[in-house]
Amino acid sequence: MAKKETPLMTQYNTIKAKYPDALLLFRVGDFYETFGTDAIKTSQILGIVLTKRANGEGHIELAGFPHHSVDSYLPKLVRAGLR
C-alpha cells in the first residue's frame, strides 16, 4: 500500500516535478518552506534548523523561514548556485 501524501505535499510534489533542478520555496502561511533534499540544502546554506513534517503516514525533511526574511535569504541561496 502506497503512503498517502497530504494535500500540501501533493501540490508541492506536482510543482517540484515540473522544475526538478530548481529550489522550490513554498509559501505556507507566513513562512517559505522547503522540503526533502531542498530542505537539507537550504538548512546547510542558510544555517537554519532542519526539522521534519508529517506527510500522510510518513515524514519529510523541512526547513523554512519567515516570508519577511526573503530579501536576506534569497540572495544567499542564489549565490550558492541555486535557482
PyMOL Python script that loads the backbone (N, CA, C, O; Angstrom):
from pymol import cmd

cmd.read_pdbstr("""\
ATOM      1  N   MET A   1       0.842  -1.191   0.000  1.00  0.00           N
ATOM      2  CA  MET A   1       0.000   0.000   0.000  1.00  0.00           C
ATOM      3  C   MET A   1       0.885   1.252   0.000  1.00  0.00           C
ATOM      4  O   MET A   1       1.776   1.386   0.839  1.00  0.00           O
ATOM      5  N   ALA A   2       0.640   2.142  -0.920  1.00  0.00           N
ATOM      6  CA  ALA A   2       1.433   3.373  -1.025  1.00  0.00           C
ATOM      7  C   ALA A   2       1.069   4.333   0.094  1.00  0.00           C
ATOM      8  O   ALA A   2      -0.068   4.374   0.563  1.00  0.00           O
ATOM      9  N   LYS A   3       2.068   5.103   0.509  1.00  0.00           N
ATOM     10  CA  LYS A   3       1.808   6.104   1.542  1.00  0.00           C
ATOM     11  C   LYS A   3       0.959   7.225   0.956  1.00  0.00           C
ATOM     12  O   LYS A   3       1.188   7.661  -0.172  1.00  0.00           O
ATOM     13  N   LYS A   4      -0.004   7.680   1.713  1.00  0.00           N
ATOM     14  CA  LYS A   4      -0.856   8.774   1.258  1.00  0.00           C
ATOM     15  C   LYS A   4      -0.216  10.099   1.639  1.00  0.00           C
ATOM     16  O   LYS A   4       0.112  10.336   2.801  1.00  0.00           O
ATOM     17  N   GLU A   5      -0.045  10.959   0.638  1.00  0.00           N
ATOM     18  CA  GLU A   5       0.518  12.288   0.883  1.00  0.00           C
ATOM     19  C   GLU A   5      -0.576  13.232   1.361  1.00  0.00           C
ATOM     20  O   GLU A   5      -1.758  13.054   1.067  1.00  0.00           O
ATOM     21  N   THR A   6      -0.141  14.240   2.108  1.00  0.00           N
ATOM     22  CA  THR A   6      -1.070  15.302   2.468  1.00  0.00           C
ATOM     23  C   THR A   6      -1.356  16.132   1.216  1.00  0.00           C
ATOM     24  O   THR A   6      -0.553  16.121   0.282  1.00  0.00           O
ATOM     25  N   PRO A   7      -2.485  16.853   1.175  1.00  0.00           N
ATOM     26  CA  PRO A   7      -2.773  17.702   0.011  1.00  0.00           C
ATOM     27  C   PRO A   7      -1.661  18.727  -0.253  1.00  0.00           C
ATOM     28  O   PRO A   7      -1.337  18.999  -1.409  1.00  0.00           O
ATOM     29  N   LEU A   8      -1.079  19.295   0.803  1.00  0.00           N
ATOM     30  CA  LEU A   8       0.009  20.255   0.628  1.00  0.00           C
ATOM     31  C   LEU A   8       1.185  19.609  -0.081  1.00  0.00           C
ATOM     32  O   LEU A   8       1.751  20.195  -1.003  1.00  0.00           O
ATOM     33  N   MET A   9       1.558  18.406   0.339  1.00  0.00           N
ATOM     34  CA  MET A   9       2.710  17.741  -0.265  1.00  0.00           C
ATOM     35  C   MET A   9       2.402  17.265  -1.681  1.00  0.00           C
ATOM     36  O   MET A   9       3.301  17.212  -2.520  1.00  0.00           O
ATOM     37  N   THR A  10       1.152  16.919  -1.958  1.00  0.00           N
ATOM     38  CA  THR A  10       0.772  16.561  -3.320  1.00  0.00           C
ATOM     39  C   THR A  10       0.972  17.761  -4.244  1.00  0.00           C
ATOM     40  O   THR A  10       1.519  17.626  -5.338  1.00  0.00           O
ATOM     41  N   GLN A  11       0.527  18.932  -3.796  1.00  0.00           N
ATOM     42  CA  GLN A  11       0.700  20.155  -4.582  1.00  0.00           C
ATOM     43  C   GLN A  11       2.182  20.480  -4.745  1.00  0.00           C
ATOM     44  O   GLN A  11       2.635  20.788  -5.847  1.00  0.00           O
ATOM     45  N   TYR A  12       2.931  20.412  -3.656  1.00  0.00           N
ATOM     46  CA  TYR A  12       4.364  20.689  -3.698  1.00  0.00           C
ATOM     47  C   TYR A  12       5.061  19.755  -4.697  1.00  0.00           C
ATOM     48  O   TYR A  12       5.827  20.215  -5.544  1.00  0.00           O
ATOM     49  N   ASN A  13       4.799  18.460  -4.597  1.00  0.00           N
ATOM     50  CA  ASN A  13       5.472  17.481  -5.447  1.00  0.00           C
ATOM     51  C   ASN A  13       5.093  17.637  -6.917  1.00  0.00           C
ATOM     52  O   ASN A  13       5.916  17.370  -7.794  1.00  0.00           O
ATOM     53  N   THR A  14       3.869  18.063  -7.201  1.00  0.00           N
ATOM     54  CA  THR A  14       3.448  18.313  -8.577  1.00  0.00           C
ATOM     55  C   THR A  14       4.261  19.459  -9.178  1.00  0.00           C
ATOM     56  O   THR A  14       4.734  19.365 -10.311  1.00  0.00           O
ATOM     57  N   ILE A  15       4.421  20.542  -8.414  1.00  0.00           N
ATOM     58  CA  ILE A  15       5.204  21.690  -8.893  1.00  0.00           C
ATOM     59  C   ILE A  15       6.679  21.315  -8.993  1.00  0.00           C
ATOM     60  O   ILE A  15       7.340  21.644  -9.978  1.00  0.00           O
ATOM     61  N   LYS A  16       7.189  20.636  -7.990  1.00  0.00           N
ATOM     62  CA  LYS A  16       8.607  20.253  -7.969  1.00  0.00           C
ATOM     63  C   LYS A  16       8.941  19.348  -9.150  1.00  0.00           C
ATOM     64  O   LYS A  16      10.039  19.440  -9.699  1.00  0.00           O
ATOM     65  N   ALA A  17       8.030  18.488  -9.549  1.00  0.00           N
ATOM     66  CA  ALA A  17       8.264  17.594 -10.682  1.00  0.00           C
ATOM     67  C   ALA A  17       8.441  18.375 -11.983  1.00  0.00           C
ATOM     68  O   ALA A  17       9.155  17.928 -12.881  1.00  0.00           O
ATOM     69  N   LYS A  18       7.804  19.528 -12.090  1.00  0.00           N
ATOM     70  CA  LYS A  18       7.936  20.364 -13.286  1.00  0.00           C
ATOM     71  C   LYS A  18       9.269  21.101 -13.319  1.00  0.00           C
ATOM     72  O   LYS A  18       9.765  21.438 -14.395  1.00  0.00           O
ATOM     73  N   TYR A  19       9.853  21.355 -12.150  1.00  0.00           N
ATOM     74  CA  TYR A  19      11.097  22.122 -12.025  1.00  0.00           C
ATOM     75  C   TYR A  19      12.069  21.389 -11.101  1.00  0.00           C
ATOM     76  O   TYR A  19      12.429  21.914 -10.047  1.00  0.00           O
ATOM     77  N   PRO A  20      12.493  20.193 -11.480  1.00  0.00           N
ATOM     78  CA  PRO A  20      13.296  19.373 -10.555  1.00  0.00           C
ATOM     79  C   PRO A  20      14.655  19.966 -10.190  1.00  0.00           C
ATOM     80  O   PRO A  20      15.196  19.650  -9.130  1.00  0.00           O
ATOM     81  N   ASP A  21      15.217  20.820 -11.048  1.00  0.00           N
ATOM     82  CA  ASP A  21      16.539  21.380 -10.779  1.00  0.00           C
ATOM     83  C   ASP A  21      16.485  22.703 -10.011  1.00  0.00           C
ATOM     84  O   ASP A  21      17.520  23.276  -9.673  1.00  0.00           O
ATOM     85  N   ALA A  22      15.277  23.176  -9.742  1.00  0.00           N
ATOM     86  CA  ALA A  22      15.122  24.446  -9.027  1.00  0.00           C
ATOM     87  C   ALA A  22      14.775  24.184  -7.562  1.00  0.00           C
ATOM     88  O   ALA A  22      14.085  23.221  -7.228  1.00  0.00           O
ATOM     89  N   LEU A  23      15.271  25.065  -6.706  1.00  0.00           N
ATOM     90  CA  LEU A  23      14.876  25.032  -5.300  1.00  0.00           C
ATOM     91  C   LEU A  23      13.476  25.643  -5.221  1.00  0.00           C
ATOM     92  O   LEU A  23      13.261  26.766  -5.678  1.00  0.00           O
ATOM     93  N   LEU A  24      12.539  24.917  -4.651  1.00  0.00           N
ATOM     94  CA  LEU A  24      11.163  25.407  -4.570  1.00  0.00           C
ATOM     95  C   LEU A  24      10.899  25.967  -3.182  1.00  0.00           C
ATOM     96  O   LEU A  24      10.855  25.228  -2.198  1.00  0.00           O
ATOM     97  N   LEU A  25      10.722  27.288  -3.115  1.00  0.00           N
ATOM     98  CA  LEU A  25      10.294  27.944  -1.879  1.00  0.00           C
ATOM     99  C   LEU A  25       8.776  27.958  -1.916  1.00  0.00           C
ATOM    100  O   LEU A  25       8.180  28.601  -2.781  1.00  0.00           O
ATOM    101  N   PHE A  26       8.153  27.262  -0.996  1.00  0.00           N
ATOM    102  CA  PHE A  26       6.708  27.075  -0.995  1.00  0.00           C
ATOM    103  C   PHE A  26       6.114  27.900   0.136  1.00  0.00           C
ATOM    104  O   PHE A  26       6.404  27.647   1.306  1.00  0.00           O
ATOM    105  N   ARG A  27       5.291  28.877  -0.197  1.00  0.00           N
ATOM    106  CA  ARG A  27       4.707  29.770   0.818  1.00  0.00           C
ATOM    107  C   ARG A  27       3.602  29.031   1.566  1.00  0.00           C
ATOM    108  O   ARG A  27       2.615  28.588   0.978  1.00  0.00           O
ATOM    109  N   VAL A  28       3.795  28.910   2.879  1.00  0.00           N
ATOM    110  CA  VAL A  28       2.814  28.281   3.753  1.00  0.00           C
ATOM    111  C   VAL A  28       2.570  29.262   4.896  1.00  0.00           C
ATOM    112  O   VAL A  28       3.384  29.379   5.812  1.00  0.00           O
ATOM    113  N   GLY A  29       1.442  29.961   4.831  1.00  0.00           N
ATOM    114  CA  GLY A  29       1.157  30.972   5.842  1.00  0.00           C
ATOM    115  C   GLY A  29       2.188  32.083   5.778  1.00  0.00           C
ATOM    116  O   GLY A  29       2.402  32.677   4.722  1.00  0.00           O
ATOM    117  N   ASP A  30       2.826  32.364   6.903  1.00  0.00           N
ATOM    118  CA  ASP A  30       3.821  33.428   6.982  1.00  0.00           C
ATOM    119  C   ASP A  30       5.243  32.951   6.724  1.00  0.00           C
ATOM    120  O   ASP A  30       6.196  33.690   6.975  1.00  0.00           O
ATOM    121  N   PHE A  31       5.401  31.724   6.226  1.00  0.00           N
ATOM    122  CA  PHE A  31       6.721  31.146   6.021  1.00  0.00           C
ATOM    123  C   PHE A  31       6.928  30.676   4.595  1.00  0.00           C
ATOM    124  O   PHE A  31       5.980  30.301   3.905  1.00  0.00           O
ATOM    125  N   TYR A  32       8.185  30.702   4.161  1.00  0.00           N
ATOM    126  CA  TYR A  32       8.606  29.990   2.964  1.00  0.00           C
ATOM    127  C   TYR A  32       9.208  28.692   3.465  1.00  0.00           C
ATOM    128  O   TYR A  32      10.116  28.703   4.296  1.00  0.00           O
ATOM    129  N   GLU A  33       8.707  27.574   2.963  1.00  0.00           N
ATOM    130  CA  GLU A  33       9.184  26.271   3.402  1.00  0.00           C
ATOM    131  C   GLU A  33       9.790  25.515   2.231  1.00  0.00           C
ATOM    132  O   GLU A  33       9.381  25.670   1.080  1.00  0.00           O
ATOM    133  N   THR A  34      10.774  24.695   2.560  1.00  0.00           N
ATOM    134  CA  THR A  34      11.395  23.798   1.595  1.00  0.00           C
ATOM    135  C   THR A  34      11.296  22.394   2.165  1.00  0.00           C
ATOM    136  O   THR A  34      11.253  22.209   3.381  1.00  0.00           O
ATOM    137  N   PHE A  35      11.261  21.409   1.283  1.00  0.00           N
ATOM    138  CA  PHE A  35      11.054  20.029   1.722  1.00  0.00           C
ATOM    139  C   PHE A  35      12.077  19.096   1.085  1.00  0.00           C
ATOM    140  O   PHE A  35      12.655  19.400   0.042  1.00  0.00           O
ATOM    141  N   GLY A  36      12.287  17.958   1.733  1.00  0.00           N
ATOM    142  CA  GLY A  36      13.162  16.913   1.193  1.00  0.00           C
ATOM    143  C   GLY A  36      14.590  17.395   1.007  1.00  0.00           C
ATOM    144  O   GLY A  36      15.150  18.056   1.881  1.00  0.00           O
ATOM    145  N   THR A  37      15.180  17.059  -0.142  1.00  0.00           N
ATOM    146  CA  THR A  37      16.578  17.436  -0.391  1.00  0.00           C
ATOM    147  C   THR A  37      16.733  18.955  -0.469  1.00  0.00           C
ATOM    148  O   THR A  37      17.784  19.488  -0.113  1.00  0.00           O
ATOM    149  N   ASP A  38      15.689  19.660  -0.932  1.00  0.00           N
ATOM    150  CA  ASP A  38      15.739  21.128  -0.930  1.00  0.00           C
ATOM    151  C   ASP A  38      15.894  21.655   0.495  1.00  0.00           C
ATOM    152  O   ASP A  38      16.623  22.618   0.727  1.00  0.00           O
ATOM    153  N   ALA A  39      15.214  21.029   1.439  1.00  0.00           N
ATOM    154  CA  ALA A  39      15.292  21.462   2.839  1.00  0.00           C
ATOM    155  C   ALA A  39      16.687  21.224   3.407  1.00  0.00           C
ATOM    156  O   ALA A  39      17.212  22.047   4.158  1.00  0.00           O
ATOM    157  N   ILE A  40      17.271  20.109   3.046  1.00  0.00           N
ATOM    158  CA  ILE A  40      18.623  19.807   3.534  1.00  0.00           C
ATOM    159  C   ILE A  40      19.604  20.859   3.013  1.00  0.00           C
ATOM    160  O   ILE A  40      20.403  21.395   3.779  1.00  0.00           O
ATOM    161  N   LYS A  41      19.544  21.155   1.709  1.00  0.00           N
ATOM    162  CA  LYS A  41      20.419  22.177   1.122  1.00  0.00           C
ATOM    163  C   LYS A  41      20.170  23.539   1.752  1.00  0.00           C
ATOM    164  O   LYS A  41      21.112  24.243   2.116  1.00  0.00           O
ATOM    165  N   THR A  42      18.903  23.909   1.879  1.00  0.00           N
ATOM    166  CA  THR A  42      18.544  25.224   2.428  1.00  0.00           C
ATOM    167  C   THR A  42      19.057  25.389   3.849  1.00  0.00           C
ATOM    168  O   THR A  42      19.611  26.434   4.190  1.00  0.00           O
ATOM    169  N   SER A  43      18.881  24.372   4.678  1.00  0.00           N
ATOM    170  CA  SER A  43      19.321  24.478   6.069  1.00  0.00           C
ATOM    171  C   SER A  43      20.836  24.615   6.154  1.00  0.00           C
ATOM    172  O   SER A  43      21.345  25.354   6.998  1.00  0.00           O
ATOM    173  N   GLN A  44      21.559  23.911   5.291  1.00  0.00           N
ATOM    174  CA  GLN A  44      23.021  23.990   5.300  1.00  0.00           C
ATOM    175  C   GLN A  44      23.504  25.352   4.817  1.00  0.00           C
ATOM    176  O   GLN A  44      24.401  25.941   5.420  1.00  0.00           O
ATOM    177  N   ILE A  45      22.921  25.850   3.743  1.00  0.00           N
ATOM    178  CA  ILE A  45      23.358  27.124   3.170  1.00  0.00           C
ATOM    179  C   ILE A  45      23.007  28.295   4.080  1.00  0.00           C
ATOM    180  O   ILE A  45      23.822  29.195   4.281  1.00  0.00           O
ATOM    181  N   LEU A  46      21.797  28.282   4.629  1.00  0.00           N
ATOM    182  CA  LEU A  46      21.331  29.414   5.431  1.00  0.00           C
ATOM    183  C   LEU A  46      21.632  29.274   6.919  1.00  0.00           C
ATOM    184  O   LEU A  46      21.475  30.232   7.676  1.00  0.00           O
ATOM    185  N   GLY A  47      22.060  28.099   7.340  1.00  0.00           N
ATOM    186  CA  GLY A  47      22.326  27.881   8.761  1.00  0.00           C
ATOM    187  C   GLY A  47      21.051  27.904   9.592  1.00  0.00           C
ATOM    188  O   GLY A  47      21.045  28.395  10.721  1.00  0.00           O
ATOM    189  N   ILE A  48      19.964  27.365   9.023  1.00  0.00           N
ATOM    190  CA  ILE A  48      18.696  27.314   9.760  1.00  0.00           C
ATOM    191  C   ILE A  48      18.392  25.870  10.135  1.00  0.00           C
ATOM    192  O   ILE A  48      19.006  24.939   9.614  1.00  0.00           O
ATOM    193  N   VAL A  49      17.453  25.696  11.029  1.00  0.00           N
ATOM    194  CA  VAL A  49      17.126  24.378  11.578  1.00  0.00           C
ATOM    195  C   VAL A  49      16.476  23.486  10.520  1.00  0.00           C
ATOM    196  O   VAL A  49      15.595  23.920   9.778  1.00  0.00           O
ATOM    197  N   LEU A  50      16.920  22.250  10.467  1.00  0.00           N
ATOM    198  CA  LEU A  50      16.298  21.219   9.646  1.00  0.00           C
ATOM    199  C   LEU A  50      15.418  20.388  10.562  1.00  0.00           C
ATOM    200  O   LEU A  50      15.879  19.867  11.577  1.00  0.00           O
ATOM    201  N   THR A  51      14.166  20.268  10.203  1.00  0.00           N
ATOM    202  CA  THR A  51      13.233  19.501  11.014  1.00  0.00           C
ATOM    203  C   THR A  51      12.475  18.552  10.107  1.00  0.00           C
ATOM    204  O   THR A  51      12.872  18.346   8.960  1.00  0.00           O
ATOM    205  N   LYS A  52      11.393  17.974  10.598  1.00  0.00           N
ATOM    206  CA  LYS A  52      10.577  17.071   9.791  1.00  0.00           C
ATOM    207  C   LYS A  52       9.118  17.465   9.923  1.00  0.00           C
ATOM    208  O   LYS A  52       8.690  18.020  10.935  1.00  0.00           O
ATOM    209  N   ARG A  53       8.363  17.162   8.872  1.00  0.00           N
ATOM    210  CA  ARG A  53       6.932  17.457   8.833  1.00  0.00           C
ATOM    211  C   ARG A  53       6.202  16.155   8.524  1.00  0.00           C
ATOM    212  O   ARG A  53       6.680  15.331   7.744  1.00  0.00           O
ATOM    213  N   ALA A  54       5.047  15.982   9.141  1.00  0.00           N
ATOM    214  CA  ALA A  54       4.227  14.821   8.826  1.00  0.00           C
ATOM    215  C   ALA A  54       3.788  14.908   7.370  1.00  0.00           C
ATOM    216  O   ALA A  54       3.389  15.967   6.887  1.00  0.00           O
ATOM    217  N   ASN A  55       3.872  13.775   6.684  1.00  0.00           N
ATOM    218  CA  ASN A  55       3.446  13.696   5.286  1.00  0.00           C
ATOM    219  C   ASN A  55       2.611  12.438   5.139  1.00  0.00           C
ATOM    220  O   ASN A  55       3.111  11.394   4.719  1.00  0.00           O
ATOM    221  N   GLY A  56       1.342  12.541   5.486  1.00  0.00           N
ATOM    222  CA  GLY A  56       0.493  11.357   5.453  1.00  0.00           C
ATOM    223  C   GLY A  56       0.960  10.383   6.514  1.00  0.00           C
ATOM    224  O   GLY A  56       0.934  10.691   7.705  1.00  0.00           O
ATOM    225  N   GLU A  57       1.390   9.198   6.076  1.00  0.00           N
ATOM    226  CA  GLU A  57       1.821   8.168   7.020  1.00  0.00           C
ATOM    227  C   GLU A  57       3.304   8.258   7.364  1.00  0.00           C
ATOM    228  O   GLU A  57       3.785   7.515   8.219  1.00  0.00           O
ATOM    229  N   GLY A  58       4.030   9.156   6.711  1.00  0.00           N
ATOM    230  CA  GLY A  58       5.463   9.281   6.959  1.00  0.00           C
ATOM    231  C   GLY A  58       5.848  10.703   7.309  1.00  0.00           C
ATOM    232  O   GLY A  58       5.002  11.518   7.679  1.00  0.00           O
ATOM    233  N   HIS A  59       7.135  10.991   7.188  1.00  0.00           N
ATOM    234  CA  HIS A  59       7.664  12.328   7.461  1.00  0.00           C
ATOM    235  C   HIS A  59       8.599  12.737   6.336  1.00  0.00           C
ATOM    236  O   HIS A  59       9.145  11.890   5.629  1.00  0.00           O
ATOM    237  N   ILE A  60       8.779  14.045   6.176  1.00  0.00           N
ATOM    238  CA  ILE A  60       9.697  14.584   5.183  1.00  0.00           C
ATOM    239  C   ILE A  60      10.479  15.726   5.820  1.00  0.00           C
ATOM    240  O   ILE A  60       9.965  16.429   6.691  1.00  0.00           O
ATOM    241  N   GLU A  61      11.729  15.910   5.380  1.00  0.00           N
ATOM    242  CA  GLU A  61      12.554  16.995   5.900  1.00  0.00           C
ATOM    243  C   GLU A  61      11.912  18.338   5.560  1.00  0.00           C
ATOM    244  O   GLU A  61      11.270  18.500   4.523  1.00  0.00           O
ATOM    245  N   LEU A  62      12.107  19.294   6.469  1.00  0.00           N
ATOM    246  CA  LEU A  62      11.526  20.628   6.326  1.00  0.00           C
ATOM    247  C   LEU A  62      12.503  21.657   6.863  1.00  0.00           C
ATOM    248  O   LEU A  62      13.086  21.481   7.933  1.00  0.00           O
ATOM    249  N   ALA A  63      12.677  22.739   6.104  1.00  0.00           N
ATOM    250  CA  ALA A  63      13.425  23.908   6.577  1.00  0.00           C
ATOM    251  C   ALA A  63      12.694  25.128   6.035  1.00  0.00           C
ATOM    252  O   ALA A  63      12.362  25.181   4.850  1.00  0.00           O
ATOM    253  N   GLY A  64      12.445  26.101   6.894  1.00  0.00           N
ATOM    254  CA  GLY A  64      11.710  27.269   6.452  1.00  0.00           C
ATOM    255  C   GLY A  64      12.147  28.524   7.172  1.00  0.00           C
ATOM    256  O   GLY A  64      12.876  28.489   8.164  1.00  0.00           O
ATOM    257  N   PHE A  65      11.669  29.645   6.630  1.00  0.00           N
ATOM    258  CA  PHE A  65      11.980  30.939   7.235  1.00  0.00           C
ATOM    259  C   PHE A  65      10.805  31.883   7.014  1.00  0.00           C
ATOM    260  O   PHE A  65      10.028  31.697   6.078  1.00  0.00           O
ATOM    261  N   PRO A  66      10.669  32.905   7.878  1.00  0.00           N
ATOM    262  CA  PRO A  66       9.556  33.849   7.751  1.00  0.00           C
ATOM    263  C   PRO A  66       9.594  34.572   6.399  1.00  0.00           C
ATOM    264  O   PRO A  66      10.667  34.912   5.900  1.00  0.00           O
ATOM    265  N   HIS A  67       8.430  34.798   5.821  1.00  0.00           N
ATOM    266  CA  HIS A  67       8.353  35.428   4.497  1.00  0.00           C
ATOM    267  C   HIS A  67       9.007  36.798   4.468  1.00  0.00           C
ATOM    268  O   HIS A  67       9.535  37.207   3.434  1.00  0.00           O
ATOM    269  N   HIS A  68       8.983  37.508   5.576  1.00  0.00           N
ATOM    270  CA  HIS A  68       9.577  38.846   5.593  1.00  0.00           C
ATOM    271  C   HIS A  68      11.112  38.813   5.571  1.00  0.00           C
ATOM    272  O   HIS A  68      11.751  39.860   5.468  1.00  0.00           O
ATOM    273  N   SER A  69      11.702  37.621   5.667  1.00  0.00           N
ATOM    274  CA  SER A  69      13.163  37.478   5.609  1.00  0.00           C
ATOM    275  C   SER A  69      13.655  37.087   4.223  1.00  0.00           C
ATOM    276  O   SER A  69      14.852  36.869   4.035  1.00  0.00           O
ATOM    277  N   VAL A  70      12.757  36.994   3.252  1.00  0.00           N
ATOM    278  CA  VAL A  70      13.144  36.509   1.925  1.00  0.00           C
ATOM    279  C   VAL A  70      14.211  37.391   1.282  1.00  0.00           C
ATOM    280  O   VAL A  70      15.065  36.883   0.556  1.00  0.00           O
ATOM    281  N   ASP A  71      14.180  38.696   1.531  1.00  0.00           N
ATOM    282  CA  ASP A  71      15.168  39.587   0.918  1.00  0.00           C
ATOM    283  C   ASP A  71      16.587  39.341   1.424  1.00  0.00           C
ATOM    284  O   ASP A  71      17.550  39.667   0.730  1.00  0.00           O
ATOM    285  N   SER A  72      16.731  38.781   2.604  1.00  0.00           N
ATOM    286  CA  SER A  72      18.079  38.472   3.090  1.00  0.00           C
ATOM    287  C   SER A  72      18.478  37.025   2.767  1.00  0.00           C
ATOM    288  O   SER A  72      19.656  36.754   2.535  1.00  0.00           O
ATOM    289  N   TYR A  73      17.523  36.103   2.750  1.00  0.00           N
ATOM    290  CA  TYR A  73      17.852  34.700   2.498  1.00  0.00           C
ATOM    291  C   TYR A  73      17.955  34.343   1.026  1.00  0.00           C
ATOM    292  O   TYR A  73      18.813  33.544   0.651  1.00  0.00           O
ATOM    293  N   LEU A  74      17.104  34.913   0.179  1.00  0.00           N
ATOM    294  CA  LEU A  74      17.107  34.557  -1.236  1.00  0.00           C
ATOM    295  C   LEU A  74      18.459  34.814  -1.919  1.00  0.00           C
ATOM    296  O   LEU A  74      18.939  33.950  -2.652  1.00  0.00           O
ATOM    297  N   PRO A  75      19.084  35.983  -1.698  1.00  0.00           N
ATOM    298  CA  PRO A  75      20.407  36.201  -2.324  1.00  0.00           C
ATOM    299  C   PRO A  75      21.449  35.165  -1.899  1.00  0.00           C
ATOM    300  O   PRO A  75      22.306  34.793  -2.700  1.00  0.00           O
ATOM    301  N   LYS A  76      21.389  34.699  -0.664  1.00  0.00           N
ATOM    302  CA  LYS A  76      22.338  33.666  -0.201  1.00  0.00           C
ATOM    303  C   LYS A  76      22.139  32.372  -0.965  1.00  0.00           C
ATOM    304  O   LYS A  76      23.109  31.703  -1.322  1.00  0.00           O
ATOM    305  N   LEU A  77      20.901  32.018  -1.216  1.00  0.00           N
ATOM    306  CA  LEU A  77      20.607  30.801  -1.953  1.00  0.00           C
ATOM    307  C   LEU A  77      21.062  30.905  -3.404  1.00  0.00           C
ATOM    308  O   LEU A  77      21.602  29.950  -3.962  1.00  0.00           O
ATOM    309  N   VAL A  78      20.843  32.060  -4.007  1.00  0.00           N
ATOM    310  CA  VAL A  78      21.264  32.287  -5.390  1.00  0.00           C
ATOM    311  C   VAL A  78      22.792  32.290  -5.492  1.00  0.00           C
ATOM    312  O   VAL A  78      23.352  31.697  -6.414  1.00  0.00           O
ATOM    313  N   ARG A  79      23.461  32.950  -4.558  1.00  0.00           N
ATOM    314  CA  ARG A  79      24.935  32.960  -4.565  1.00  0.00           C
ATOM    315  C   ARG A  79      25.515  31.564  -4.394  1.00  0.00           C
ATOM    316  O   ARG A  79      26.625  31.282  -4.847  1.00  0.00           O
ATOM    317  N   ALA A  80      24.753  30.687  -3.734  1.00  0.00           N
ATOM    318  CA  ALA A  80      25.210  29.309  -3.541  1.00  0.00           C
ATOM    319  C   ALA A  80      24.987  28.454  -4.795  1.00  0.00           C
ATOM    320  O   ALA A  80      25.306  27.266  -4.817  1.00  0.00           O
ATOM    321  N   GLY A  81      24.436  29.083  -5.834  1.00  0.00           N
ATOM    322  CA  GLY A  81      24.270  28.375  -7.105  1.00  0.00           C
ATOM    323  C   GLY A  81      22.904  27.788  -7.331  1.00  0.00           C
ATOM    324  O   GLY A  81      22.692  27.086  -8.319  1.00  0.00           O
ATOM    325  N   LEU A  82      21.965  28.057  -6.436  1.00  0.00           N
ATOM    326  CA  LEU A  82      20.621  27.513  -6.606  1.00  0.00           C
ATOM    327  C   LEU A  82      19.779  28.470  -7.436  1.00  0.00           C
ATOM    328  O   LEU A  82      20.013  29.679  -7.447  1.00  0.00           O
ATOM    329  N   ARG A  83      18.805  27.914  -8.125  1.00  0.00           N
ATOM    330  CA  ARG A  83      17.874  28.767  -8.869  1.00  0.00           C
ATOM    331  C   ARG A  83      16.463  28.492  -8.415  1.00  0.00           C
ATOM    332  O   ARG A  83      15.522  29.107  -8.917  1.00  0.00           O
TER     333      ARG A  83
END
""", "prot")
cmd.dss("prot")
cmd.show_as("cartoon", "prot")
cmd.util.cbc("prot")
cmd.orient("prot")
